[in-house]
């Protein structure tokens, strides 16, 4: 039998963040860097960029997007597992656990082709210049546009006050409630604000890169925070001269549908694909590559904010701050190649790759004659008694609902093995 070795893409400590470029076919300047997720308990920002990447197109100019700067803390719904990352941009010891991440984003900020930096946060309450009550006062950071100073002299787009005014004006045209009104918060950082001196935007300003931050209130539901962040991004892009279009109506309800898109998927290695939503609370005896730490495994997904987290002996699948399911792992040798298997589905024969989800109305069968001598099939939840379940004609009536991967009892795992090597999984979906 062939020898298999699973080679997996591993990230550095705290998850290497993603940097995605969106640009027009010809004109790629001006180029804006948009960052979210520096604090892991602020889902408005990283969900906004996640949707921006999927549902916006750049027509003129370009956008560099980081949806998950502090991925390690996002996965744990924590402001900062290793301290507040947004206070590490002045001085930082090379021994700090996040030193490499901070250095990497600094190098991106100071790139010659980056013309503007826009940083998304969620803050408490609602910022007001004068004290109104405990939720509306100068010490609150929610629903405001933040600048370190009015102007960065001598650079294009250096009029931060002008850009911030454009951001605030665009948001305030679309307010959901009057009390959500945005205001500009100038921290006058250079005049002695010791905390803001350590922040990402002031690092940018000190290196002659114009930067503005946007805060959405933590008092609001996530869909409304994302709504205001996207309005802020659009106002900023218009001010800088980056043209765009989106493929949905910008409303909180539309945002909620997109955040909870039931067509979302995630691949845990190329051999396993799962739907992201409606999974059972726990999936037991779930194949997982031996010798691999879940927290360092890079997932493939149409959502940019997915990940795995170790929890005692289990593995938690996360979508941003949300727990999607908990896996009880069965550690196995994984194949290097993605194999194809011959299925008959509702009377039609077809080749299906491992790591796929296929739909069936009435039945499916794995063609036994298509398998090699040592290959076998394990249909999780099938009521048969054979060790190798290839050749079995399986309908929903022959599957035990509690073994389904989804809460509705419509999706089932079909696992393939060769000897003691895991060849991959196909999910069969009986949902119409």
N, C-alpha and C positions, 0 to 999 in steps of 0.2 A: 504493500500500500504506500501511496505517496506520503511524504512528510510535510506537515503543514506548520506554518508559523504565522500568527496574526500580528501584523505591524499596524499600530494605531497612531493617529495624530495626537500627540500629547502637547498640552499647553504648559507654559511656565506657571510658577506659583501664582495663586489668586486668579487663575484663568487669564490668558492673554486676551485683551479686548479686541473686538472686531473694528476694522476700518474699511468702510465701503465708499466707493466713489460713484457718484451719479453725475453725468455730464452731458451736454448737448453734443451732437455729432461733430460739429466743427468748432464752435466758440466755447472754450473751456475756462475763460476768465470773464468776470471775476469769480474767484473760488472761495466759498464759505465753508468753514469747519463748524459743524454742529455737534455738541457733546451732551450726552445724558448718562445718568447712572453713576455719577461719582460718589453719591451716597445711596446705599443699597435699599433704604426704606423710603425712597421717593419715586413711586411708580409712575407719576404723571410724565416725567421727563423721558424715561426709557421706553414707556409705551408709546409716547408721541413719536419718537424717532423710529421705533419699530414699524409703526403704521406709515410714516413718511417714506421709508425705504420701499414699502410694498405698493403704495398707492399714489405716489407722485412721480411725475416725469419732468426732467429738466429740459427746457427748450433753448435757453441761452445761459451760458455760464456753467458753473459746476458746484456741486456740494460734496464735501467729505463728511461722512457721518460716523460717529462713534455712539452706538446705542447703549453700550454696556461697559463703561470705563472701569467700574469696580464690580466685575462680574461675580467675584467670590462673595462679596457682601450682598449683592442683589439676590443670589441664590439662598441666602440665609436671612433675608428680610431684616438686615442690620445696617445701621447707619455707616459703620465702619468696623469690621472685625479687627483690623490692625490700627484703629484710630481713624480720625476724620481725614480722608484723602485730600479733601479740599483745604487742608491746612498744611500741606507738604510741598508747596511750590516756592518757598523762599529758600530754606536750607533743609537738607535731609541727609541723614547718615546712609552711606552705602549698605549698612547692615540692616536697614529698615526692610521689612518683608515686602513692601510695595515700591521699593526704590526703582526697580527696573521698569515697572509700569509707569511711574511718574516720569522717569527719564524718557521713556518712549513717547508719551504724549507731549512732553516739552519739545522734543525734536520735531514732532508733527506741527505744533503750533508755530514754530519759528521757520518752517519751510518757506522758501522764497515765493512759492506759488499760492500760499495761503494769504488771502486778502482780508479776512474778517473771521472772528471767533464768536460763536453764540453758544452760551452755556445754559442748560435747562435744569431747574431745581423745583422742588416743592417746599414751601415754607408755611409756618403756622400763621393762623389768623389772617388779617388784612392790613397791609401797610397804610398808614395815614401819617401825614406830617405833624398833625396835632392830635393829642389824646382825645378820644371819644369815649371808649370803654375798653374793657380788658381784651376784646378781640379786634378792635380797630384803633391802633395807636402806633407811634414811631418805632416801637420795639418789635413789631410783628413784621414778617418778611413775605407773607403770602400776597399774591396778586400785585406784583410790581415789577417794573423794569429797572435793573440795577446797573449803574455805571460807577466806575472808580473816580472818574473826573469827567469834565465836560468835553475836553478836546485832547487828543494825542497829536501834538504839533508835527507838521512836516510829512505826514503820510496820507495816502489816499484813504478815504472813508474814516479819517481820524476824528471827525465831528461826532463823538459818541452821543451827545445830547440830541443832535438832529436824528440819528438813527433810532434812539430810544423814543423820541417823540413820535416817530413813524410807527414804531411797534405798538406803543400805547394807543395811538389813534386808531389803528386797525383793530385792536382788541375791543376798544370801547364802542366801536360801531356795531359789534356783535354781542354785547353783554346779555347774559341770561337773566340777570337781576341787577338792579341799580347799585346795590351794595357791593357787587363784584367789581366795581370800577377800578381800573388800573391807574397807578401813579408812578412817577419816576422817583427812584430812591438813589440819590447821589451820596455815596459813602465817603467822598473826599479822602480816599485811602491814603494818599501821600501826606496828608496833614496829621497823621498820627493814629490811624486805625490799625492797631497792631494785629488784629485777627485777619482783617481783609488783606493785609500785606502778604499773608501766607497763601492767598487763594489763587486759583487758576487764572481768573481774568486779570488780576493785577500782574501776574507773571507775564501774561501776554502784553499788557500795556507797557511794562518795563522793557520789553524787547521790541517795542515799536510795532506791535500788532494790535489793531483796534479790537476791543472785546466788550460785549454786553451780556449780562445774565438776565434770564427771565424766570420769575418765580410764580408758581400757581399755588393756590391755598390748599393746605392739607385739610381744611374744613370742608372741602368739596369732594364729592365722589370722584373716582378716578376718571370716568368718562368726561366729566366737566373739566378736570385739570388738563386732560389731553386736548380737549377742545380749545382751551385758552392757549396752551403751548403751540398748537398748530396755527392758530391765529397769529401768535407772536412770530413764529417762523415765517409765515407768509408776509407779515408786515416788514420784517427784517430783509427778506429776499427782495421785496419790491424796492426798499430803500437803497439796497446795494446794487440793484440792476440785474439780478438773476431771475429769469423768467421760468415759469413752471406751469404745470397743470396737474390736477388730481382727478381721480376717477370716481369720486363720491361726493354727495352733498355734505358739507361740513356742518353737522349737527351732533349733539351729544348722543342721540339715539343711534345714528349711523355709526358713530365711533364705537358704541357699545357692541353693535353687531359685528364690526370688524375685529375688535379685540377678542370676541368670543366666536370667531369664525370656525364652524364645525368642519370645514375642509382642511384645517390645519393638520400637519403631520410632523413627525420627528423620526429620524433614523438614529438608532443606537448601534453604531458601526454600519457598514454597507449591507450587512446580512439581516438586519432587523429594522422594519418600519412599523410604526404604530400611529394610529390617529391620536391627536393630542388631547381631544376632549372626550368626555363621557366614559372614561376608563373606570374600571372597578377600583375601589379604594386600595386593594392589595392584589398584586399579581404574583403568585407563588411559583417556586421552582423555575424562575425566569432565566434563560441562558445569558451568561455574561462572561466575557473573556477573562480567563485566569491570568493573574499577574498584572492586572490593570487597575489603577486607582480610579474609582468613578469620578472623583472631583477633578481629575485631570483629563477626562475624556471629552474631546470636542465633538458635539453633536451636529448633525446636518438637519436643518428644518427650514420650512418657509417662514418661521418666526425667528427673529434674531436674538431672542432673550430666553432661550431654553437652556437647561443644564441639568446635571446630576449632582446630588449631594449625598454623602455617606451619612447614615444615621444608625448607630450601633451596628447591627449585622445586616441592615437593609440598605437599599438605595432609593432615594426619593427623586422622582422626575419633576422638575420645576418649570414653570412658564412665568418668567419674572418672579414675583413674590409668591405665586400661587402653586400649591401642591396639586399635581395632576394624578399621580398614583405613587404607590410605594411598591418597589420590587423586592422580593426575597430572592436573592441571586443563586443560581446554580452555576458554579464556575466550571468552565469547559475550555478545551482547546478549540480555537476558531479557525476556520479555513481562510486562506488568503484570497482565494478567488471567489467571485460571485457566480454560483452555478445556476443553470436553468433546469426546470423540471417540467415534465409533460403532465398537464391536467386535462381532464374532461370536465367541463363546467356547463351544466344544463344541456348536455348532449353535444357540445362543441369542444373539440380538442384544441389545445393551445399551449404554447411554451410560456412558462411563468418564471421570472427571475426570483431568486431568494431576495428578501428585503422588499417585497411587494405587498400591496393590498389589492385583492381581486373581489369582484362582486359575483354572487350567485343567487338565483331565484329559487331553484328547487333542490339541486344537489351538486356535489363535486366529487371527483375521484382522481387520485394520483395514479397514473398508469404504471403498473408494476413492471411491465416489460421494459420500460425506459430507464430503470435504475440499474446501477452496477451491483455486483454480487453482495458487497458488504454494506450497501446503502439501505437505509430503512426510514420509515415515516412514522411519526408519532403525532396523532391528532388529539390535541388536548381537549378532553371533555367527551370524546367518542366512547360509546358504550360497548364497543367490541372488546374481545379478549386477546387478539393477536398482538404479538410484540411488534411486528411490522404491519402497519395498517395501509400500506399501498394496495391498490386494487379494490378497496372498500368503497361502495357507493354511499355517500354520506349526505343526508338531508338534515334539516334543522331538528326534525323529530328524533334523530339518533344522537343528539348532542345534549349534554347536561348543562343547564343554564348557568349554574354557579361557576363553571369553568370558562365561561366566556370572558373576553378581555374587557367588554363594555357592560354598562349597567343595564342595557336593554336585552342582553342575551342574544345578540345577533352576530357578533364577530368572534372568530375562533382561530387559535394558533395551529398551524400545521408546521411541524418541525422536522428537519431532515438531518440525518446523521450518517457518517461513514465510519464504522468502528466506534472509537470514542471521540471522534472529531465532529463538532457542530458545523454543518454545511450551510445552515440558514433557516429562516422562518418565512412562511407566507401566511398572511392574515386573510381569511375568507370571510367576507361580509355578506350576510343574508338580509341586511336591511334594505328596504326598497327606497 
